[in-house]
Amino acid sequence: MRLLTTTALSAALLALPAAAEGPVRLGILLGFTGPVESLMPDIAASAELAKREAGESGLFLGGRSIEPVRADSTCTDAAAAASAAQRLVDSEDVAAIVGADCSGVTTSVVANVTVPAGVVAISPSATTPALTTADDNGLFFRTAPSDARQGQVLAEAVIARGITEVALTYTNNDYGEGLMNSFTDAYQARGGRVLLSAAHEDGKADYSAEVAALAATGAEHLVVFGYVDQGGAGIIRAALDTGAFGSFIMADGMLADQLGERFGAEIDGSFGTTPGSDDALSQAFEAQAQAAGITGTGPYRGEAYDAAALLILAMQAAGSADRGAIAAHILNVANAPGEPIGPGEIARGLEILAAGSNIDWQGATGVELTPEGDAAGTYKEMTFQGGTRRFLALH
Protein backbone atom coordinates (compact mmCIF):
# COMPACT_ATOMS: atom_id res chain seq x y z
CA MET A 1 0.00 0.00 0.00
CA ARG A 2 2.72 2.52 0.85
CA LEU A 3 6.24 3.27 1.92
CA LEU A 4 6.34 6.95 2.87
CA THR A 5 9.27 8.85 4.38
CA THR A 6 10.25 12.44 5.03
CA THR A 7 13.61 14.00 5.64
CA ALA A 8 14.55 15.14 9.09
CA LEU A 9 14.75 18.72 7.84
CA SER A 10 11.28 18.77 6.31
CA ALA A 11 9.85 17.04 9.39
CA ALA A 12 11.31 19.72 11.60
CA LEU A 13 9.93 22.51 9.45
CA LEU A 14 6.48 20.96 9.21
CA ALA A 15 6.32 20.28 12.94
CA LEU A 16 6.19 23.97 13.82
CA PRO A 17 2.90 24.52 15.68
CA ALA A 18 0.13 26.34 13.87
CA ALA A 19 -1.69 29.30 15.31
CA ALA A 20 -4.74 28.31 17.34
CA GLU A 21 -7.84 27.97 15.18
CA GLY A 22 -11.17 26.24 15.48
CA PRO A 23 -11.53 22.63 16.64
CA VAL A 24 -10.20 19.79 14.51
CA ARG A 25 -12.96 17.28 13.83
CA LEU A 26 -12.07 13.60 14.08
CA GLY A 27 -14.47 10.96 12.76
CA ILE A 28 -15.25 7.87 14.89
CA LEU A 29 -16.84 5.36 12.49
CA LEU A 30 -17.82 2.21 14.40
CA GLY A 31 -20.65 -0.33 14.59
CA PHE A 32 -22.79 1.31 17.24
CA THR A 33 -25.60 -0.95 16.00
CA GLY A 34 -25.25 -4.46 14.64
CA PRO A 35 -23.54 -7.72 15.63
CA VAL A 36 -20.79 -6.19 17.81
CA GLU A 37 -22.64 -3.20 19.25
CA SER A 38 -22.03 -4.29 22.84
CA LEU A 39 -18.28 -3.86 22.26
CA MET A 40 -18.48 -0.40 20.74
CA PRO A 41 -19.05 1.89 23.75
CA ASP A 42 -15.66 1.04 25.24
CA ILE A 43 -13.90 1.05 21.85
CA ALA A 44 -15.26 4.49 20.99
CA ALA A 45 -14.51 5.81 24.47
CA SER A 46 -10.92 4.59 24.14
CA ALA A 47 -10.47 6.52 20.89
CA GLU A 48 -11.98 9.59 22.51
CA LEU A 49 -9.66 9.14 25.50
CA ALA A 50 -6.72 9.94 23.21
CA LYS A 51 -8.59 12.97 21.92
CA ARG A 52 -9.24 14.20 25.45
CA GLU A 53 -5.63 13.66 26.49
CA ALA A 54 -4.33 15.69 23.53
CA GLY A 55 -6.90 18.45 23.86
CA GLU A 56 -6.36 18.95 27.58
CA SER A 57 -2.61 19.32 27.07
CA GLY A 58 -3.05 22.58 25.17
CA LEU A 59 -0.13 21.51 22.96
CA PHE A 60 -1.98 20.24 19.89
CA LEU A 61 -1.35 22.50 16.87
CA GLY A 62 -0.74 25.58 18.92
CA GLY A 63 -3.68 25.09 21.25
CA ARG A 64 -6.43 23.78 18.97
CA SER A 65 -9.07 21.48 20.42
CA ILE A 66 -10.27 18.17 18.98
CA GLU A 67 -13.93 17.38 18.46
CA PRO A 68 -14.92 13.72 17.92
CA VAL A 69 -17.84 13.05 15.56
CA ARG A 70 -19.43 9.61 15.79
CA ALA A 71 -21.06 7.73 12.93
CA ASP A 72 -22.53 4.22 12.73
CA SER A 73 -20.90 1.70 10.40
CA THR A 74 -23.41 -1.02 11.44
CA CYS A 75 -20.50 -3.50 11.03
CA THR A 76 -22.31 -5.41 8.26
CA ASP A 77 -24.17 -3.01 5.93
CA ALA A 78 -21.58 -1.75 3.43
CA ALA A 79 -23.93 0.81 1.87
CA ALA A 80 -24.90 2.24 5.26
CA ALA A 81 -21.26 2.41 6.33
CA ALA A 82 -20.27 4.21 3.13
CA SER A 83 -23.12 6.67 3.59
CA ALA A 84 -22.08 7.34 7.19
CA ALA A 85 -18.47 7.84 6.11
CA GLN A 86 -19.56 10.20 3.32
CA ARG A 87 -21.43 12.30 5.88
CA LEU A 88 -18.30 12.52 8.03
CA VAL A 89 -16.23 13.59 5.02
CA ASP A 90 -18.69 16.02 3.46
CA SER A 91 -21.10 17.41 6.06
CA GLU A 92 -18.93 17.03 9.17
CA ASP A 93 -15.66 17.97 7.44
CA VAL A 94 -13.54 15.62 9.53
CA ALA A 95 -9.77 15.75 9.13
CA ALA A 96 -9.38 11.96 9.44
CA ILE A 97 -11.32 8.89 10.59
CA VAL A 98 -10.85 6.24 13.26
CA GLY A 99 -12.56 3.29 11.60
CA ALA A 100 -14.31 1.58 10.19
CA ASP A 101 -14.50 -1.52 12.36
CA CYS A 102 -15.60 -4.75 10.66
CA SER A 103 -13.73 -5.96 7.60
CA GLY A 104 -16.43 -5.84 4.93
CA VAL A 105 -17.67 -2.34 5.72
CA THR A 106 -14.10 -1.08 6.08
CA THR A 107 -13.26 -2.36 2.61
CA SER A 108 -16.29 -0.51 1.22
CA VAL A 109 -15.50 2.72 3.05
CA VAL A 110 -11.88 2.72 1.91
CA ALA A 111 -12.70 2.01 -1.74
CA ASN A 112 -15.74 4.26 -2.08
CA VAL A 113 -15.28 7.14 0.34
CA THR A 114 -11.99 7.80 2.11
CA VAL A 115 -9.57 7.13 -0.75
CA PRO A 116 -11.54 9.12 -3.35
CA ALA A 117 -11.83 11.98 -0.84
CA GLY A 118 -8.15 11.84 0.16
CA VAL A 119 -8.97 11.16 3.83
CA VAL A 120 -6.76 9.04 6.08
CA ALA A 121 -8.53 6.26 7.98
CA ILE A 122 -7.06 4.00 10.66
CA SER A 123 -9.13 0.97 11.62
CA PRO A 124 -8.75 -0.42 15.13
CA SER A 125 -10.37 -3.75 14.29
CA ALA A 126 -10.72 -4.61 10.57
CA THR A 127 -8.64 -7.75 10.20
CA THR A 128 -9.26 -9.28 6.76
CA PRO A 129 -5.98 -10.13 4.98
CA ALA A 130 -7.40 -8.55 1.81
CA LEU A 131 -6.92 -5.06 3.24
CA THR A 132 -3.14 -5.50 3.24
CA THR A 133 -3.07 -5.17 -0.54
CA ALA A 134 -6.02 -2.79 -0.95
CA ASP A 135 -5.54 0.01 -3.50
CA ASP A 136 -5.60 2.82 -0.94
CA ASN A 137 -3.10 5.42 -2.20
CA GLY A 138 -1.33 5.24 1.15
CA LEU A 139 -4.40 6.47 3.05
CA PHE A 140 -5.47 3.38 5.03
CA PHE A 141 -3.76 1.94 8.10
CA ARG A 142 -4.81 -0.37 10.92
CA THR A 143 -3.70 -0.93 14.48
CA ALA A 144 -5.22 -4.44 14.57
CA PRO A 145 -3.11 -7.20 13.01
CA SER A 146 -4.32 -9.16 10.00
CA ASP A 147 -6.20 -12.43 10.40
CA ALA A 148 -3.51 -14.02 8.27
CA ARG A 149 -1.52 -14.11 11.51
CA GLN A 150 -4.42 -14.78 13.87
CA GLY A 151 -5.32 -17.94 11.98
CA GLN A 152 -1.77 -19.23 12.40
CA VAL A 153 -1.61 -18.35 16.09
CA LEU A 154 -4.94 -20.01 16.84
CA ALA A 155 -4.03 -23.12 14.86
CA GLU A 156 -0.83 -23.46 16.88
CA ALA A 157 -2.77 -23.11 20.14
CA VAL A 158 -5.30 -25.77 19.09
CA ILE A 159 -2.62 -28.27 18.03
CA ALA A 160 -0.67 -27.60 21.24
CA ARG A 161 -3.71 -28.86 23.19
CA GLY A 162 -3.70 -32.11 21.24
CA ILE A 163 -6.89 -31.26 19.35
CA THR A 164 -6.45 -32.76 15.88
CA GLU A 165 -10.04 -32.73 14.58
CA VAL A 166 -12.59 -29.90 14.61
CA ALA A 167 -15.78 -28.78 12.95
CA LEU A 168 -15.82 -25.11 11.96
CA THR A 169 -18.49 -22.49 11.33
CA TYR A 170 -17.87 -18.92 10.23
CA THR A 171 -19.97 -15.82 9.66
CA ASN A 172 -20.64 -15.42 5.95
CA ASN A 173 -18.67 -12.26 5.25
CA ASP A 174 -15.12 -11.05 4.54
CA TYR A 175 -14.05 -11.35 8.17
CA GLY A 176 -15.36 -14.87 8.64
CA GLU A 177 -14.11 -16.20 5.32
CA GLY A 178 -10.65 -14.68 5.69
CA LEU A 179 -10.20 -16.07 9.19
CA MET A 180 -11.57 -19.47 8.18
CA ASN A 181 -9.10 -19.75 5.29
CA SER A 182 -6.14 -18.63 7.38
CA PHE A 183 -6.93 -20.99 10.26
CA THR A 184 -7.73 -23.96 8.01
CA ASP A 185 -4.51 -23.66 6.03
CA ALA A 186 -2.39 -23.34 9.16
CA TYR A 187 -4.22 -26.08 11.09
CA GLN A 188 -4.03 -28.61 8.26
CA ALA A 189 -0.35 -27.79 7.67
CA ARG A 190 0.24 -28.81 11.30
CA GLY A 191 -1.59 -32.12 10.92
CA GLY A 192 -5.10 -31.08 11.99
CA ARG A 193 -8.30 -31.99 10.14
CA VAL A 194 -11.31 -29.72 9.63
CA LEU A 195 -14.11 -32.25 9.26
CA LEU A 196 -16.64 -29.67 8.07
CA SER A 197 -16.37 -25.95 7.38
CA ALA A 198 -19.76 -24.25 6.99
CA ALA A 199 -20.81 -20.61 6.78
CA HIS A 200 -23.67 -19.28 8.91
CA GLU A 201 -25.83 -16.22 8.38
CA ASP A 202 -26.29 -13.63 11.10
CA GLY A 203 -29.74 -12.56 12.26
CA LYS A 204 -31.40 -15.98 12.49
CA ALA A 205 -33.55 -17.01 15.44
CA ASP A 206 -32.61 -20.69 15.28
CA TYR A 207 -29.29 -22.32 14.41
CA SER A 208 -30.19 -25.92 15.27
CA ALA A 209 -29.93 -27.08 11.64
CA GLU A 210 -26.43 -25.66 11.27
CA VAL A 211 -25.35 -27.23 14.54
CA ALA A 212 -26.83 -30.62 13.59
CA ALA A 213 -24.76 -30.69 10.39
CA LEU A 214 -21.60 -29.78 12.28
CA ALA A 215 -22.27 -32.38 14.99
CA ALA A 216 -22.82 -35.10 12.39
CA THR A 217 -19.08 -35.01 11.69
CA GLY A 218 -18.38 -36.56 15.08
CA ALA A 219 -16.06 -33.73 16.07
CA GLU A 220 -15.84 -32.97 19.79
CA HIS A 221 -14.68 -29.38 19.35
CA LEU A 222 -16.42 -26.60 17.42
CA VAL A 223 -14.54 -23.61 16.02
CA VAL A 224 -16.82 -20.56 15.91
CA PHE A 225 -15.70 -17.55 13.89
CA GLY A 226 -18.58 -15.14 14.38
CA TYR A 227 -19.91 -12.22 16.40
CA VAL A 228 -20.68 -12.11 20.09
CA ASP A 229 -24.00 -10.27 19.57
CA GLN A 230 -25.15 -12.28 16.57
CA GLY A 231 -24.89 -15.67 14.86
CA GLY A 232 -21.79 -16.81 16.73
CA ALA A 233 -23.62 -16.64 20.05
CA GLY A 234 -26.66 -18.24 18.42
CA ILE A 235 -24.56 -21.18 17.25
CA ILE A 236 -23.20 -21.71 20.77
CA ARG A 237 -26.67 -21.50 22.30
CA ALA A 238 -28.02 -24.13 19.90
CA ALA A 239 -24.99 -26.37 20.46
CA LEU A 240 -25.41 -26.24 24.23
CA ASP A 241 -29.17 -26.73 24.12
CA THR A 242 -28.87 -29.85 21.95
CA GLY A 243 -25.78 -31.21 23.68
CA ALA A 244 -23.96 -31.30 20.36
CA PHE A 245 -20.86 -29.49 21.60
CA GLY A 246 -19.58 -28.30 24.94
CA SER A 247 -16.15 -27.06 23.90
CA PHE A 248 -15.71 -24.02 21.67
CA ILE A 249 -12.68 -22.48 19.99
CA MET A 250 -13.04 -18.80 19.06
CA ALA A 251 -11.36 -15.67 17.78
CA ASP A 252 -11.63 -11.94 18.43
CA GLY A 253 -15.23 -11.41 17.28
CA MET A 254 -16.44 -13.80 19.99
CA LEU A 255 -13.84 -13.68 22.74
CA ALA A 256 -15.41 -10.92 24.82
CA ASP A 257 -16.67 -10.50 28.37
CA GLN A 258 -20.21 -10.41 27.04
CA LEU A 259 -19.97 -14.07 25.99
CA GLY A 260 -19.03 -15.13 29.51
CA GLU A 261 -21.83 -13.03 30.95
CA ARG A 262 -24.31 -14.71 28.60
CA PHE A 263 -23.28 -18.34 29.04
CA GLY A 264 -21.49 -18.47 32.39
CA ALA A 265 -20.01 -21.81 33.36
CA GLU A 266 -21.66 -23.51 30.35
CA ILE A 267 -18.62 -22.57 28.25
CA ASP A 268 -15.92 -23.24 30.84
CA GLY A 269 -12.75 -24.44 29.14
CA SER A 270 -13.58 -22.83 25.82
CA PHE A 271 -10.69 -20.76 24.52
CA GLY A 272 -9.39 -18.64 21.69
CA THR A 273 -7.25 -15.71 20.62
CA THR A 274 -7.69 -11.97 20.47
CA PRO A 275 -5.25 -9.18 19.56
CA GLY A 276 -3.50 -7.64 22.54
CA SER A 277 -0.71 -8.07 25.02
CA ASP A 278 -0.08 -8.23 28.75
CA ASP A 279 3.04 -6.10 28.98
CA ALA A 280 3.79 -2.85 30.80
CA LEU A 281 2.29 -0.77 27.97
CA SER A 282 -1.05 -2.58 28.02
CA GLN A 283 -1.15 -2.49 31.81
CA ALA A 284 -0.53 1.25 31.78
CA PHE A 285 -3.37 1.71 29.30
CA GLU A 286 -5.71 -0.42 31.41
CA ALA A 287 -5.03 1.77 34.44
CA GLN A 288 -5.57 4.92 32.40
CA ALA A 289 -8.79 3.58 30.88
CA GLN A 290 -10.23 2.52 34.21
CA ALA A 291 -9.43 5.93 35.69
CA ALA A 292 -11.40 7.44 32.81
CA GLY A 293 -14.41 5.20 33.50
CA ILE A 294 -13.75 2.64 30.75
CA THR A 295 -14.26 -0.46 32.84
CA GLY A 296 -14.65 -3.24 30.26
CA THR A 297 -11.96 -5.65 29.14
CA GLY A 298 -13.21 -6.40 25.63
CA PRO A 299 -11.09 -6.39 22.49
CA TYR A 300 -9.79 -3.44 20.44
CA ARG A 301 -9.91 -0.75 23.13
CA GLY A 302 -6.14 -0.28 23.07
CA GLU A 303 -6.13 -0.42 19.28
CA ALA A 304 -8.76 2.34 19.14
CA TYR A 305 -6.75 4.52 21.52
CA ASP A 306 -3.67 3.99 19.37
CA ALA A 307 -5.52 4.72 16.13
CA ALA A 308 -6.73 8.08 17.40
CA ALA A 309 -3.34 8.89 18.92
CA LEU A 310 -1.54 8.18 15.64
CA LEU A 311 -3.83 10.53 13.74
CA ILE A 312 -3.40 13.29 16.32
CA LEU A 313 0.37 12.88 16.43
CA ALA A 314 0.64 12.77 12.64
CA MET A 315 -1.21 16.08 12.44
CA GLN A 316 1.20 17.55 14.94
CA ALA A 317 4.17 16.24 12.94
CA ALA A 318 2.69 17.78 9.80
CA GLY A 319 1.97 21.05 11.57
CA SER A 320 -1.49 20.92 10.03
CA ALA A 321 -4.86 19.20 10.20
CA ASP A 322 -5.24 19.45 6.43
CA ARG A 323 -6.25 16.06 5.07
CA GLY A 324 -3.47 15.94 2.53
CA ALA A 325 -0.73 16.47 5.11
CA ILE A 326 -1.55 13.63 7.49
CA ALA A 327 -0.76 10.39 5.61
CA ALA A 328 2.93 11.16 5.05
CA HIS A 329 3.55 11.25 8.80
CA ILE A 330 1.70 8.16 10.09
CA LEU A 331 4.60 5.74 9.67
CA ASN A 332 7.06 8.33 10.98
CA VAL A 333 5.28 8.78 14.32
CA ALA A 334 4.38 5.07 14.60
CA ASN A 335 7.84 3.58 14.19
CA ALA A 336 11.46 4.10 15.21
CA PRO A 337 13.62 6.10 15.17
CA GLY A 338 12.40 8.50 17.80
CA GLU A 339 11.64 8.92 21.49
CA PRO A 340 9.44 6.01 22.67
CA ILE A 341 6.02 7.30 23.78
CA GLY A 342 3.56 5.17 25.75
CA PRO A 343 -0.08 5.46 26.82
CA GLY A 344 -0.84 8.57 28.82
CA GLU A 345 2.11 10.37 27.23
CA ILE A 346 0.45 12.02 24.24
CA ALA A 347 1.30 15.46 25.64
CA ARG A 348 4.98 14.55 25.72
CA GLY A 349 4.77 13.32 22.14
CA LEU A 350 3.11 16.55 21.03
CA GLU A 351 5.81 18.59 22.74
CA ILE A 352 8.65 16.63 21.13
CA LEU A 353 7.10 16.89 17.67
CA ALA A 354 6.49 20.62 18.07
CA ALA A 355 10.19 21.01 18.79
CA GLY A 356 11.03 19.27 15.51
CA SER A 357 12.23 15.96 16.96
CA ASN A 358 10.99 12.43 16.25
CA ILE A 359 8.86 10.07 18.30
CA ASP A 360 8.14 6.33 18.22
CA TRP A 361 4.53 5.90 19.35
CA GLN A 362 4.30 2.58 21.17
CA GLY A 363 0.97 3.29 22.78
CA ALA A 364 -1.26 0.69 24.35
CA THR A 365 -0.44 -2.14 21.94
CA GLY A 366 3.26 -1.76 21.20
CA VAL A 367 2.49 -0.17 17.83
CA GLU A 368 4.77 -1.11 14.96
CA LEU A 369 3.38 -0.60 11.45
CA THR A 370 4.61 -2.41 8.36
CA PRO A 371 5.26 -0.48 5.13
CA GLU A 372 1.80 -1.64 4.02
CA GLY A 373 0.21 0.01 7.04
CA ASP A 374 -0.56 -3.19 8.96
CA ALA A 375 0.12 -3.71 12.65
CA ALA A 376 2.68 -6.42 13.37
CA GLY A 377 0.65 -7.30 16.47
CA THR A 378 0.62 -9.85 19.27
CA TYR A 379 -2.21 -12.11 20.44
CA LYS A 380 -3.52 -13.16 23.83
CA GLU A 381 -4.73 -16.71 24.31
CA MET A 382 -7.75 -16.58 26.62
CA THR A 383 -10.07 -19.10 28.24
CA PHE A 384 -13.39 -18.93 30.08
CA GLN A 385 -13.73 -20.08 33.68
CA GLY A 386 -16.88 -19.44 35.69
CA GLY A 387 -18.12 -17.05 33.03
CA THR A 388 -14.97 -14.93 33.20
CA ARG A 389 -12.28 -14.47 30.54
CA ARG A 390 -8.87 -15.40 31.80
CA PHE A 391 -5.47 -14.79 30.24
CA LEU A 392 -3.42 -17.88 29.40
CA ALA A 393 -0.50 -16.96 27.18
CA LEU A 394 0.91 -14.37 24.81
CA HIS A 395 1.73 -15.23 21.21
N, C-alpha and C positions, 0 to 999 in steps of 0.2 A: 504493500500500500504506500509506504513512504520511507525515505531516509533523509531527514531534514536536519541541517546544521546551520549555525551562525558563527561568525568569528567573534572572538572575545571583545574586539573593539566595537563592533556593531551592537553586541549585546549590552555593553556598558552604556553606549549612547542611547539605545532604546529604553533602557531601564530607568532613565530619569523620570521622576514622578510628574504626572500631569497636574495642572491646576484643578482644584476641586470643582466638580460639575454636579449634574444631577445623578441620581442613583443608576447603577449598572443593573440591568435586569438579567436574571439568570433563570433559564427554563428548567423545570423539574418534571420530566415526562416519564411517568410511572403508571403501573396498572392499579389505580386506586379502586377500580371495580374489576371483576373477573376472577380467574382461578387462583390468583396469589394475592388477593386483596388484603388478607389478614397480615401479610408480611410488610405491606407497603408503608404503614404509618411510621414504623421505626426506620425503614430505609430512607424515606423522604426526610424525616427529622435528622438523620445522620448527615445527609447532604446539606441541610440547612444549618447544622451545627458548624460546619466549616465556614459558611457564609457569615454566621453571627460572629465567629471568632475573628474573621478578617475585618468585618465592619466595625467591631468594637475597638479594634486596635488603633483606628484612625490613620493607619499607614497605607491603606490601599489607594493607589493612584492619587496621591496627594490629598487624601481625606474623603474620597467618594464613598458612598454607602452602596450596599448590594441588596437588591430586592428580588427574592425568589418568586417565581410565577409557576404555579402548578398546573399540569394538564394531565388528562387521563389517557393512557395508551390502551387500556382494557386488557393488555397482555396478548389477546388472541385476535382481535379484529384489526386487520392491517389497514383497511380504509379509514376506520375511526382513528387509529393512531396517526396516520398521515394527516388527517384533517386537524387533529389536535396539535401536531407539530407545526402545521402551516399557520395555525392561529398564533402560536408562540413566535414564529418567525415574522409574520406580517403584522398582525394587530398588536401583539405585545412587544415587538421589537427587541427580543432578547439578544444578548451578545453571544451566548453559547447555550448548550443544552446538556444537562445531566440526564442521560437516558438514550434510547428507550430501555425497557427492561427485558422482556421476553424476546427470544431470537427472531421469530417470524416478523413481529411488528417492527423490531429494530431494523431488520433488513429492508423493509418497506420504507421506513422513515429515512434511512440513509440514501436509498436510491431515488426516492421521489421528492424529498423535501430538503434535507440539510445539505446534501452535496450540490444540488442545483442552486440553492440559495447562498452557498459559500459559508455555511455555519458549522462550526466545530461541535461535535457531539461526543461525549464519553459515556459509554454504558457501564453501569456497575454490575450488570448481571446477564447480559446476552452472551451466550456461550457456544453457539453453533460454530463448528470449524469453518463453515462457509464464509463467515465474516472476515477471516484472516486475509482472504484474497479478494475481498469486495473491491469494486472500482470506486474508490471514495475520494480521489484527488488529495489524499493526505489529510482528510478532515474527520475521520472516525477513529476513535481509540476505545479501549475498554480496560477497566481495572480488574475484571473477572477473567480468569484464565479460560482457554478454549476447552470444550468437552473432548477434544482429541486427546488431551492429557488426562482428564477426569476418567474417561473410559479405561485407560491403562491403569491408573491408580486403583480404581475399584476392582478391576479384574485381578490385580495382584493381591488385593486384600481378600477377595473371595477364595482364590486358590490357596492362599496362606492358611485359611481355615479348613482346608481339606474338602471344600465343596467343589465337586467336579461335574455336577449336572444341575442345571437350573431351567425353569421356564421363565419367559420374559414377556412383559407387556409394556408398551410405551405409548405416550400420548401422540396422537396422529398429527404432528406438526414438525417444523424444522428442528426444534429443540429435542423432541423425543426421538426423531429419526437419526439425528446426528449422534446423540449419545448412545442409542442402540447399536449403531454401526461401529462406533469406536470401542465400546465395551465388548461386543461380540468378536470383533477381530482380535482384540488383545486376549480375551478369555480363551478362545479356541487356540490361539498361538501358544498358550501355556498349558494346553492339554484338556481344557474344559469343554463341555458340550452344552449347547443351548438346544434343548429338546423341542421347544416351540417359541417362536418370536411373533407376537401378534399385537397390532395396533389397537388402541381403544379410543373412542370418541369422548370428549368431555361433555358434561351437561346431561347425562343420562340418569334416570332414577334407579335403574336396576342393572347391575353388572354380573348377574349370576350366570348368564350364558357364556360370557367371556371367561369367567373363572372356571366354569365346567370344562371348557376346551383346554385350558392351561393345566388343570388338574388331571385330565385324561392322559397326560404324558407320563405320569408317575413321579414327577419331580417333587422333592420335598421342600425346595426353596423357590420362592417367587421373586424375581427381580421386577421392581415397579419403577419405571421412569415416567413420572407424571407430576401432578400438582396437588399440593396439600389441601386446597380448597375445592378440588374438582374431582375428575375421574380417578386419579391415583388413590385418593381416600375412599372413593366408592368401590374400587377394586378390592382394597384391603377389607372393607366392611363386608362385602359379599364373601370373600375368602374365609373370614372368621366365622360368619354366620353359618356357612355350609360345612365348615371343618376341613375345607380343601387344603388350606395352607395355614401354618402358624408362625412361619419364619419368613421375613421379608428383607430384601436387599434393596437399598434405595440410593438416590443421588440428591443433589441440592434442592430440586423442586419439591421434594417431599420431606427432607430431613430437617424439620422445624419443630419448635416447641409445641406448636398447635397440634401436631400429629400425636404427640404424647398426651396432651390434654384431652384429645378426642378419644383415644383408645386405651389409655392407661396401661395396666399390666398385661393387657391382651397382646401387646406387641413386644413384650420383654425379650431381649436377645436379638431383635432385629437391628440391623446396622447399615451403614453406608458412608458416603463421603460428601463433603461440602467444602467449597473454597474457604480458606482461612488459615490461621496459625495460632500458636499458643506461646508466642515469644514476648519479650518485653514491650515491643511496639503494640501488639494487640492488647496486652494487659493494660497499657497506658490508655489506649483508646477506650477500653471497657470502663475504666474508672472515670474518664472524662464524659462518656456517654451517660453513665448512671447519674453523675452529678448534674447533668442537664435534663434528667427526667426520662431518658431513653432506657427503659428497664428490660426490654426483651433481649433474647440471645439468638434470634433468628439469623439467617444468612444475609450476606451482602450489605450489612450496615457499614462495616469498615470500608468496603469497596465504594459505597456511595459517598462517604466522607472524603475518600481519596479522590474520587472523580471531581467533586466540587472544588476541592483544594487545588488540584492540578489546573483547572480552568482559571481560578482566581490568581494563582501564582504565575501562570503563563501570561495573563493580562499585565501583571506587574512587570514581568520581564520585558514585555513588548512596550511598556509605557503607555498602553492604550487599550481600551475595550472595544476598538473597532474589530469587526468580525474577521477581516482579512489579516489582522496582525497576530492572531492568537495561535493558529496551528503551528507556525514555525518555531514556537517556544515550548510546546508540550514535552517533547523528548528531552529538551535541554534541562527543564526543571525536574523532570521525572528521574533522570539517570545521572550517574557520576560523569564527569568530575563535579565537585562542589561540596559545600558544607552540608552534612547530613541533617535533615530536618524531620522530626517525628511528630506524632499527634499532639495537639495542644501548642505547637510551636509555629503556627502560621504567621504570627506577628514577627517572629524572628526571621522567617523566610522572606517576608515582605521587606523588612529592613535591609537585609543583605542584598536583595535584588535591586532595591532603590539606590544602593550605593555602587551598583555596577558589578557586583561579584556574583558567583554562581552558587546554586544550591543543588542538592540531591534529595528530592522529596521522597522519604521512605514511608511516611504516613502510618496508617493503621495496619497495612497489609504488606509492608516491605516492598513497596512499589518498585518494579523494574520493568520497563516497557521494551519490547523487541522493536526492531526497525519497522515492522509491520503494524505496530501500535497495539499489540497484544500484551497482556500481563503474563510474566513467566509463571508466577503463582505457586502456592503450596496448598495442600488439602489436609483437612482434619478427618480422621476416621472416628465416627461417633456410633454409639449404641444407645438403646433405650432400656432403662431399668426403672420399674415402678412408675412409668409414665414420664420419666425425665430423661432428657438427652444427656449423655455423658461422654466426655472426651476419652478416646482410646490411644490414638497415635497420630503423629504428624508425618505426612508423606510429601 
